[in-house]
Amino acid sequence: MLTMREFDLLSFFAANPGRVFSRDQLMEAVWGEPFFEDTSTVTVHVRRLRAKLDDDPAEPRFIETVWGVGYRFRP
């Protein structure tokens, strides 16, 4: 079962498949907060989503890390 924030994040990704978003962009779009110093909450939520969506979170199928940029959803 997803938390409300996990659902919001997944919904945002699903509405924008293939597009890469930085942690800052995700904070603003999903949390409604402009950039602030600590965006680790995005990282934590992505990790939790991977654990719930993928058989092997170490080899994510749906939420891909684009190194140096951010994350993208692969349908």
C-alpha positions in Angstrom: 0.0 0.0 0.0 1.3 3.5 -0.9 1.3 6.4 1.4 -0.5 9.6 0.1 2.8 11.2 -0.8 4.1 8.1 -2.5 0.9 8.0 -4.5 1.2 11.7 -5.4 4.8 11.2 -6.6 3.9 8.1 -8.6 0.9 9.9 -10.2 3.2 12.8 -11.2 5.7 10.4 -12.7 3.0 8.5 -14.6 1.5 11.7 -16.0 5.0 12.6 -17.4 6.5 9.4 -18.6 10.0 9.6 -20.0 10.6 13.1 -18.8 13.5 13.6 -16.4 12.9 15.7 -13.2 15.4 17.0 -10.8 14.9 16.6 -7.1 14.2 20.3 -6.9 11.5 20.1 -9.6 9.9 17.1 -7.8 9.9 19.0 -4.5 8.0 21.9 -6.1 5.6 19.8 -8.2 4.7 17.1 -5.7 5.3 18.7 -2.3 4.4 22.2 -3.4 7.6 23.5 -1.9 10.1 25.5 -3.7 13.7 24.3 -3.5 15.3 24.2 -0.1 18.6 22.8 1.0 17.6 19.2 1.8 15.9 17.3 -1.0 16.7 13.9 0.5 13.0 13.4 1.2 12.6 12.9 -2.6 15.3 10.3 -2.5 13.7 8.5 0.4 10.3 8.5 -1.3 11.7 7.2 -4.6 13.5 4.4 -2.7 10.3 3.4 -1.0 8.3 3.5 -4.2 10.9 1.3 -5.9 10.7 -1.2 -3.0 6.9 -1.4 -3.5 6.9 -1.4 -7.3 9.9 -3.5 -8.3 10.7 -7.1 -7.6 14.4 -6.1 -7.2 14.7 -2.4 -6.1 18.4 -2.6 -6.9 17.4 -3.0 -10.6 14.5 -0.6 -10.8 12.1 -1.1 -13.7 9.8 1.9 -13.4 11.7 4.8 -11.8 15.1 5.3 -13.3 17.9 7.4 -11.9 19.4 9.7 -14.5 22.8 10.3 -12.9 23.6 14.0 -12.3 20.1 15.0 -13.3 17.3 13.3 -11.4 14.6 10.7 -12.0 12.3 9.5 -14.8 9.4 7.2 -15.0 9.6 4.3 -17.5 6.1 2.9 -18.2 
